[in-house]
Amino acid sequence: MKKIIILLTSCIGFLTACKKTTDPIDVSNANVELKNAGTGFVVNDITVNPNDSIFFSYTVTSNNDMRYVSIQKNPANQTAFVLRDTLTTAQKNSFSAVKRLRADSINGSFIYHIVAHDKDGKYIGHKAVVVTVKSDYDYYTFRTLMVPDTTAKVNTCYMSAAKGLLYSYTTGAANSADIDFGLYYDTTFTASTSTTDDLRFSLYALSAAQPQLSYYDISTWTKNATVLKKVTSPAFNTLTSAGAIRTSCNTNLASGTSTKITQLVAGNMVAFRTAAGKRGVLLVNYGNGSSPAKESFLNVDIKIER
């Protein structure tokens, strides 16, 4: 028994003596110091506007010999980079640089790595910061515009596109300066055999004539002259910045605008410019109802520049 104990002790000692120590995977063996040299310089996580200039002033030091120092954006692997410097022998243990990049035009959070690699491309270390790009437009989803009701007058048939708010005739009077357009069911034209033509949901600026809405007295309201136009491009989901919205609307609204758009159905898009000069695009999600009954409605999404 004594011999067994001695043998086990010897084996444990041998294994301990032979134990190999390795660094954990992706351990950082580099120190990255970011310096604040003025406006727009990234030191810690930061929030910026779309397309802002962002600056990185950094010094990277390491006891391991460095060959490459890169800036990576949302890196999928250790070899992808936005900018990369190849270091000289004199810079292999300490390297400084100032770099200028442009923030994304699309809002969201983006991770930037300042990362060092050796001559074989093996990872040495890095520092990460998050640059968050603020949205410069508002996106209002699933807003339901109702056909006007003649008795209680509480259907939400008016909308402020800039605020994403809906108003009824009852609540609209106090907020008419904010209203960009209204909805009604147009019965003034002759229906055809086409299902599309029979759906007569119409958007109109309050400055437009309202032959169907004599039961709504808005004579004392502010009547904003929003201009509208039914459009087919660009695709609604590609409008991901105020710049894209402005470009789209400037092109589409250069001609053929109106203060009333008729026969709206699911999938239609309407470009518009408010009386305050804000440009936006409305997407029809779906319409419900085939009559001017108070239950009929149009469901829409809106993107508008701030």
C-alpha positions, 0 to 999 in steps of 0.5 A, a space after each residue: 500500500 505504501 508503495 502505491 501511495 509513493 508511486 501516485 505521488 511521484 506521478 502527480 509530481 511528474 505531471 505537475 512538473 510537465 504542465 504547460 502553461 498557455 495564454 487563453 485564446 484572444 488574450 490581449 498582449 497589447 496596450 492601446 491608448 486613445 487620446 482626445 485631441 479635439 472635437 470628434 476624437 473617439 476615446 470611449 463609446 460615443 454617439 454621433 450623427 450620420 456621416 460625421 467625421 470621427 477621429 482616432 488618435 492612438 498609441 499601441 504598445 506591446 512587448 510582442 513584436 508588432 508588424 501590423 496595426 489596423 482599424 477594424 469595423 464590426 470585425 467578422 474575423 481578425 483579418 478584416 480591416 478598414 485601415 492598416 499600417 505596416 510597421 517598421 522595425 523601429 515601430 515594432 513595440 510602439 506605434 502612434 497614428 491619427 486616423 479620420 473615418 466617416 461614420 455610417 449614414 445608417 443609424 445603429 451601433 458599430 464596433 471599432 477595433 484598434 488591433 495589432 498583429 505580428 509578422 505572421 498575421 497572428 493576433 496580439 491584442 486590441 481595444 474596442 469602442 462602440 460608435 453609435 449613429 443617431 437616427 436623423 429621421 422618424 419612423 412611425 409604424 402601423 398608424 391606422 387612419 379611419 374613415 371620418 364618422 359623422 355622428 360621434 366624430 371620434 375616428 382618427 382621420 387626421 395625422 401629423 406625419 412629423 409627430 406620428 400622431 393621429 387626431 379625430 375631428 374632436 381632437 383635431 381642432 386644438 392641433 390643426 397646426 400639426 396636421 399634415 393630411 387626412 383620410 376620407 373615402 372618395 365616392 365622387 368618381 365612377 367605380 369600374 370593374 377593377 377591384 383596385 379602382 373600387 378601393 377609394 381611400 384618399 389622402 388630402 391636405 387640409 388646404 384641398 377641397 373637401 366635397 365629402 366632408 361638409 359635416 366637418 366644419 374646419 373653417 377655423 382650423 389651420 389648413 396646411 398645404 402638404 404636397 403629395 404624390 403616389 410613387 413607385 421607387 425607391 423601395 420603402 425599406 431602402 430609405 434608412 436616413 434623412 438624406 435618402 428620404 430627401 433625395 427620394 422626395 426631391 426627385 419624386 416631388 419635382 413635378 406632378 404633385 397634388 394636394 390629394 391622392 386617390 385610390 390607395 391600396 396595400 403596397 402604394 407609396 406616397 411621397 410628401 412635403 409638409 407645409 413646414 418643409 419636412 419630406 417623407 414617404 408613406 407606405 400603405 400596409 393594408 386597407 379595410 373596407 369598401 365603403 365610407 362606413 366608419 369602420 373602414 380604415 387604412 393602415 400606414 407606415 411613415 418615414 420623415 426627416 427630422 
